[in-house]
Amino acid sequence: MKARQKRLVFVGLAILGIGAASTLAITALKSNLSYFFSPSQVIAKEAPADHVFRLGGLVTEGSLQRQGEGLTVYFDVTDNASTVKVAYEGILPDLFKEGSGVVAKGRLRPDGVFQAEEVLAKHDEEYMPPEVASTLQTAHAEGVANAAANQANSGAAN
């Protein structure tokens, strides 16, 4: 085998090795990827039914329910347009409270309840995750527009 042929074989094997390593890395990253969805997107069935994702919004006032003596907790998460029921088994963060921002990571069960594996609460009075803040702002604007349209329609009907 000539020196030129040896170089070509070496380059070919190097390209093949880099390709295999890249494929393995992309596959590993894809399985650990979890996208963020708002309650409105979950209700509209935009969230994957068989994949882990993050759900964010505000904990609805008066929705926190503890089940018996166990660690199972139920609460509602809203973006002021739609609400999703969340079930979580474990100890909630110290800063978790009704009316505050929350991001939960988990899966959507067949019955429509979001089964959270992890719950994160905001860490101070000012902070809210950017995805949650933009979702709440969009939902609030849509709610104001819908209320104005409903008021105009009811005024025209009278």
Number of C-alpha atoms within 10 A of each C-alpha: 5 6 8 9 10 11 11 11 12 12 12 11 12 12 12 12 12 11 12 11 12 12 11 12 11 10 11 11 9 10 10 8 10 14 12 16 20 28 27 19 15 19 13 10 10 12 22 13 14 10 13 21 20 20 30 28 30 24 26 21 14 10 15 14 12 15 10 8 6 9 12 15 17 18 19 23 28 24 26 20 16 17 19 24 18 24 22 21 17 14 11 16 13 9 14 16 17 17 15 18 27 24 24 23 20 20 22 23 14 9 6 14 15 26 19 23 15 16 20 16 21 17 14 9 8 6 10 20 14 9 16 21 17 15 21 22 14 14 20 15 14 14 14 11 12 12 12 12 12 12 12 11 11 10 9 8 7 5
